[in-house]
């Protein structure tokens, strides 16, 4: 420990020379600087300790909030009133009143089961994949007799795999729209729960709803969350995920008459899937949905600018060639951002420069996101 200031004697008696007084003051200043440095180090250590406990507090608060949440279940809106919405839970037919926000109220209506508004005309750059999905999913729903005449069972399920933003979800929605089927979507991550049996129950309720609303298209996004390769891990979390997957496999195998219910799943991590989910009889068609080529990107540009006021100097072929390796979602984002640049300049016409600036901004945002991810990795 450094000496304190009080340990430094100041020779203020009349006989002391001015030089000695200066030396004493300098010594006292050095002690103060040393103490200040020590206190600064202690403050840094205290801040680091505080941050650590703050992160622990946030984690425990989040965990506590999750434990207090009601378990998820599949339900149908029966009635909307001033107090909220009366819903009927599938699986046990229990009815309950739940609060809804104003935003949710605008989107809800009793027994609101309908086809999505997405059509195949809204999808570009993946024509081959569209044809495969249509013959695998749409044809059994529209013309099941064709399969009976030939004497074969229609494909039981389709797995779409490929990079993010390539149109896998839009493909599933377009099929449901084309067949006037009820579109039921569930993310695999929503089926992962720590409470025993809850994920499996959600799967049962999901397929029970599909049977009640057939013709139906069941779309499971991020299926790798519940269908990853099984390991020897003995943790309760991994065991619950495996129970959920086994229930999904059971439901897929349990369809004797598959004419009115189609199953589509999507994943960005095909390499992670368990072989059991990929065997014939469950997903008979494995369709890769890649990023579009230059011609496909040009087509997607035209789709997403149909309602935009585009300047005569905009050349979509040049833009498509410029944004190599971009996904369909990237193209849509470029169109939206280009329109924002026009609005900022108080223009109603979108120019070629707006698209260039939009692509540059999106690339910059992606780079910043990657840097942030590396920082917190």
PyMOL commands that set and color helices and strands:
alter all, ss='L'
color gray80, all
select helices_A, chain A and resi 5-7+18-68+102-107+120-122+127-142+144-150+168-179+188-191+198-212+223-225+236-253+270-272+275-278+294-304+316-322+328-344+352-376
alter helices_A, ss='H'
color red, helices_A
select strands_A, chain A and resi 75-81+84-89+95-98+157-161+182-187+216-221+261-267+285-288
alter strands_A, ss='S'
color yellow, strands_A
deselect
rebuild
show_as cartoon
